[in-house]
């Protein structure tokens, strides 16, 4: 079979999973930013410094595992990207940290309460540009993002020519306002803001959201699966009181999801931490248009019970299992997961991200178990 024919077979398989149709084989995708360089003997310093090395080592890992595709393609420098999501300074391997250690978010109060007013007065894009020098050198950030924009078409083509599907390949970038502000203010300060100055916080959130929705509607109409992350980590149900969650988290998720679906983009709810409390709310989202992408902490049996007839799930092999378990443990977990979903609405993938200390034998066991137990019929 040619690589193009293989790509089409895998693409159809993933699309069927998203549509909750019966598949011949449960699709398997890779996600593991730090595992890829560690597995191939590349230092974290090189991975974080050289955008081409980042791309090549991710693609090499996918080829070595021979899965159906990837959650994200990888490529470019990860630390500036994370700064743009979290509005926080990062410790970079080889610069601030030992060359083969993992990058680190430096939790600190960088935004001030006055910055909420600045967002409202300046607009989100203008504020973000003025804020960047607090957390990263603007020239470094611009060069990093410029490389990604210039090389994304080449990266996507390379995966396709090799026969692998990229799930999150849509040309847009969104994040719910909660996560930006929580990262910039620091978790402790931001959660206090939600109680002390809720109106000020919400006014800033609404400005950010308006620009995010505009960016979604302007997304060019190309891509394959056309997936995009709608991220949530500090906004998880387990961390935020229901009264606050219903005001500062869920309405923004709903509006972004509906906007994405309206332009043909598949929202991938990349939700870290435990969202079990509010899984029933997923019934409010468009049916067979979204993917839940949890990290091993959300109750999948509850998910299957409440919305298994409306939404696919991509995951959910826990980081702890990949790092500290055995191949037999991985086999058992995959077998149980496949049985739970009965051949519909499941894309097997490491939960969130395979950690840097993933045992190679566990990653290989994950793929082998998926192929063995994922055959349907």
C-alpha positions in Angstrom: 0.0 0.0 0.0 1.4 3.4 -0.9 1.9 6.0 1.8 -0.9 8.1 0.3 -3.3 5.2 0.4 -2.2 4.4 4.0 -2.8 8.1 4.9 -6.3 8.0 3.5 -7.1 4.7 5.3 -5.9 6.2 8.6 -7.7 9.5 7.9 -11.0 7.7 7.3 -10.5 5.7 10.4 -10.0 8.8 12.6 -12.9 10.6 11.0 -15.2 7.6 11.7 -14.1 7.6 15.3 -15.0 11.3 15.6 -18.4 10.6 14.0 -18.9 7.7 16.4 -19.1 5.2 13.6 -17.8 1.6 13.9 -14.2 1.3 12.8 -12.2 -1.7 11.6 -9.3 -0.8 13.9 -9.3 1.7 16.8 -7.0 4.5 15.6 -3.8 5.1 17.6 -2.1 8.5 17.7 1.1 9.7 19.4 1.6 12.6 21.8 4.8 13.0 23.8 6.8 16.2 23.4 9.6 15.4 25.8 9.6 11.6 25.3 10.6 11.9 21.6 14.0 13.6 22.1 14.8 11.5 25.2 14.0 8.2 23.2 16.3 9.3 20.4 19.2 10.5 22.5 18.7 14.2 21.9 19.2 16.6 24.7 16.3 18.8 25.9 18.5 21.8 25.2 18.8 21.0 21.5 15.1 20.1 21.4 14.1 23.5 22.9 16.7 25.5 20.9 16.5 24.0 17.4 13.1 24.2 15.8 14.1 21.8 13.0 15.4 19.2 15.4 12.1 19.4 17.3 10.2 18.7 14.1 12.5 15.9 12.9 12.6 14.0 16.2 8.8 14.0 16.5 8.4 12.7 13.0 11.1 10.1 13.6 9.3 8.9 16.7 6.0 8.5 14.9 7.7 6.5 12.2 9.4 4.3 14.7 6.1 3.6 16.5 4.2 3.4 13.2 0.9 4.7 14.6 -2.0 6.2 12.7 -1.0 9.8 13.4 -0.3 12.4 16.0 -2.3 14.7 18.2 0.0 17.6 17.4 2.7 17.6 14.8 5.5 19.1 16.8 8.1 21.4 15.4 9.3 24.8 16.4 10.6 25.8 19.8 8.2 24.6 22.6 9.2 27.1 25.3 8.1 30.3 23.4 4.8 28.5 22.5 4.2 27.6 26.1 4.9 31.2 27.1 2.2 32.4 24.7 -0.3 30.0 26.3 0.6 30.7 29.9 1.9 34.2 29.8 4.6 33.1 32.1 8.4 32.9 32.2 9.9 29.5 31.5 13.1 28.0 32.6 14.8 26.7 29.4 17.2 23.6 29.4 20.7 24.5 28.4 20.1 28.2 29.4 18.5 28.3 32.8 18.5 24.6 33.6 20.8 21.6 33.0 20.9 20.6 29.3 18.9 17.4 29.7 16.3 18.5 32.2 12.7 19.4 31.4 11.6 22.9 30.8 9.9 24.5 33.8 7.1 27.1 34.2 8.1 29.8 36.7 5.0 30.4 38.6 4.9 34.1 39.6 2.7 37.2 39.7 3.7 38.9 36.5 0.4 40.5 35.6 -1.1 43.1 38.0 -4.7 43.9 38.8 -4.2 47.1 36.8 -3.6 45.0 33.7 -7.2 43.9 33.6 -8.1 47.5 32.9 -5.3 47.7 30.3 -6.7 44.8 28.4 -10.1 46.5 28.3 -8.6 49.8 27.2 -6.0 48.5 24.8 -7.6 45.4 23.4 -6.1 41.9 23.8 -3.6 41.8 20.9 -2.1 45.2 21.8 -1.9 44.3 25.5 -0.3 41.0 24.7 2.4 42.6 22.6 3.2 45.1 25.3 3.2 42.3 28.0 5.6 39.9 26.2 8.8 41.6 27.3 7.9 40.8 30.9 8.2 37.1 30.2 10.3 36.6 27.1 12.6 38.5 24.7 10.2 39.8 22.0 12.8 39.2 19.2 13.2 35.6 20.4 9.4 35.1 20.5 8.9 36.7 17.1 11.6 34.5 15.4 10.1 31.4 17.0 6.6 32.1 15.9 7.8 33.2 12.5 9.5 29.9 12.0 6.3 28.0 12.9 4.2 30.0 10.5 6.7 29.6 7.7 7.3 25.9 8.2 3.9 24.6 9.2 2.8 23.7 5.6 6.1 21.8 5.1 5.7 19.9 8.4 2.1 18.9 7.6 3.1 17.8 4.1 6.0 15.7 5.5 3.6 13.8 7.8 1.1 13.2 5.0 3.8 12.0 2.6 4.9 9.5 5.3 1.3 8.3 5.7 0.5 9.8 9.1 -2.5 12.0 10.0 -2.3 15.1 12.2 -5.4 15.5 14.3 -4.9 19.1 15.4 -3.9 20.6 12.0 -6.4 23.6 11.8 -4.8 27.0 11.1 -6.0 28.8 14.2 -4.9 29.2 17.8 -7.3 29.7 20.7 -7.2 29.5 24.4 -10.0 30.3 26.9 -9.4 33.6 28.7 -9.2 32.0 32.1 -6.0 30.2 31.3 -4.2 33.2 29.9 -5.0 35.3 33.0 -4.4 32.6 35.5 -0.9 32.0 34.1 -0.1 35.7 34.0 -1.4 36.5 37.5 -0.3 33.2 39.1 -2.8 30.7 40.3 -3.1 31.9 43.8 -3.5 35.6 42.9 -5.9 34.9 40.1 -8.2 32.7 42.2 -8.4 35.5 44.8 -9.2 37.9 42.0 -12.2 35.8 41.0 -13.7 36.5 44.5 -12.4 40.0 45.1 -12.7 41.8 41.7 -14.9 39.5 39.6 -16.4 42.2 37.4 -12.9 43.5 36.5 -11.8 40.0 35.6 -14.8 39.3 33.5 -14.5 42.6 31.6 -11.0 41.6 30.6 -12.1 38.0 29.7 -14.8 39.3 27.4 -12.3 41.5 25.5 -10.0 38.5 25.1 -12.9 36.2 24.1 -14.1 38.6 21.4 -10.7 38.6 19.7 -10.5 34.8 20.0 -13.8 34.4 18.3 -12.8 36.8 15.5 -9.6 34.8 15.0 -11.7 31.6 14.7 -14.0 33.0 12.1 -11.1 34.2 10.1 -9.3 30.8 10.0 -8.5 29.8 6.4 -10.5 26.8 5.1 -7.7 24.2 4.8 -6.5 21.2 6.8 -7.4 17.5 7.0 -9.1 16.6 10.3 -9.1 20.3 11.1 -8.8 19.8 14.8 -7.7 22.4 17.3 -7.2 22.4 21.1 -9.6 24.2 23.3 -7.4 23.9 26.4 -8.2 23.6 30.0 -6.0 22.8 32.9 -6.3 25.3 35.8 -9.9 25.8 34.8 -10.7 22.1 35.6 -13.8 21.2 37.6 -11.7 19.8 40.4 -10.0 23.2 40.9 -12.8 25.7 40.5 -16.0 26.1 42.6 -19.2 25.5 40.6 -20.4 29.1 41.0 -17.1 30.4 39.5 -16.8 27.7 36.9 -20.3 28.5 35.6 -19.4 32.1 35.2 -15.7 32.2 34.2 -15.1 28.9 32.4 -18.0 27.1 30.8 -19.6 30.0 28.9 -16.3 30.8 27.2 -15.7 27.1 26.3 -19.2 26.8 24.8 -18.8 30.0 22.7 -15.4 28.9 21.3 -16.6 25.4 20.5 -19.7 26.7 18.7 -17.6 29.2 16.7 -15.1 26.5 15.8 -17.8 24.1 14.6 -19.5 26.8 12.6 -16.3 27.1 10.4 -15.7 23.4 10.1 -13.1 23.0 12.8 -13.1 20.1 15.2 -12.7 21.3 18.8 -10.4 19.0 20.7 -11.1 19.6 24.4 -7.6 19.1 25.8 -8.6 19.0 29.4 -6.0 18.2 32.0 -6.9 17.5 35.7 -10.3 16.1 36.7 -13.4 17.3 34.9 -15.7 14.6 36.1 -18.0 16.9 38.0 -19.1 18.7 34.9 -19.1 16.0 32.2 -22.8 16.2 31.9 -22.4 19.7 30.5 -20.8 18.2 27.4 -24.4 17.4 26.4 -24.7 21.1 25.6 -22.1 20.9 22.9 -22.7 20.0 19.2 -23.1 16.2 18.8 -20.4 14.3 16.9 -18.3 17.4 16.3 -15.9 17.4 19.3 -13.3 15.3 20.9 -12.5 15.0 24.6 -8.8 14.7 25.2 -8.2 14.1 28.9 -5.0 13.3 30.8 -5.9 10.2 32.9 -7.7 12.0 35.7 -11.3 12.4 34.4 -13.7 9.4 34.9 -14.1 7.8 31.4 -16.8 5.5 32.5 -18.8 8.5 33.5 -18.0 10.2 30.2 -19.2 7.1 28.3 -22.4 7.0 30.3 -23.3 10.6 29.9 -22.0 11.6 26.4 -20.7 8.4 24.8 -23.4 8.8 22.1 -22.4 12.4 21.4 -18.6 12.8 21.6 -15.4 10.9 20.8 -12.5 10.5 23.3 -8.8 10.7 22.4 -6.6 9.3 25.1 -6.2 8.3 27.8 -3.1 6.4 28.8 -2.0 8.1 32.0 1.5 9.6 32.3 1.9 7.8 35.6 1.3 4.4 33.9 3.7 5.1 31.1 6.4 6.3 33.5 6.0 3.9 36.4 3.9 1.0 35.1 4.9 -2.2 33.3 4.1 -3.4 29.8 1.5 -5.7 31.3 -0.1 -2.8 33.1 -0.3 -0.9 29.9 -1.8 -3.9 28.0 -4.5 -4.2 30.7 -5.3 -0.5 30.6 -5.7 -0.5 26.8 -7.7 -3.6 26.8 -10.2 -2.2 29.4 -10.4 1.1 27.5 -11.2 -0.6 24.1 -13.8 -2.8 25.8 -15.5 0.3 27.3 -15.9 2.1 24.0 -16.8 -1.1 22.0 -15.2 0.1 18.8 -16.9 3.5 18.6 -15.7 7.0 19.5 -12.2 6.1 20.7 -8.8 7.3 19.5 -6.1 5.8 21.6 -3.4 8.2 22.7 -1.2 9.0 25.7 -3.2 11.2 28.2 -2.2 14.8 27.6 1.5 14.1 26.9 3.7 11.1 27.4 6.2 12.3 30.1 9.9 12.6 29.6 10.5 9.5 31.8 8.2 7.3 29.8 9.7 3.8 29.6 10.3 3.0 26.0 8.9 -0.5 26.5 5.7 0.9 27.9 5.3 3.2 24.8 5.9 0.2 22.5 3.4 -1.9 24.6 0.8 0.9 24.3 1.0 0.7 20.5 1.1 -3.1 20.4 -1.8 -3.4 22.8 -3.8 -1.0 20.7 -3.2 -3.0 17.6 -4.0 -6.3 19.3 -7.1 -5.3 21.2 -8.3 -2.5 18.9 -9.3 -4.8 16.1 -13.1 -4.7 15.7 -15.1 -7.6 14.3 
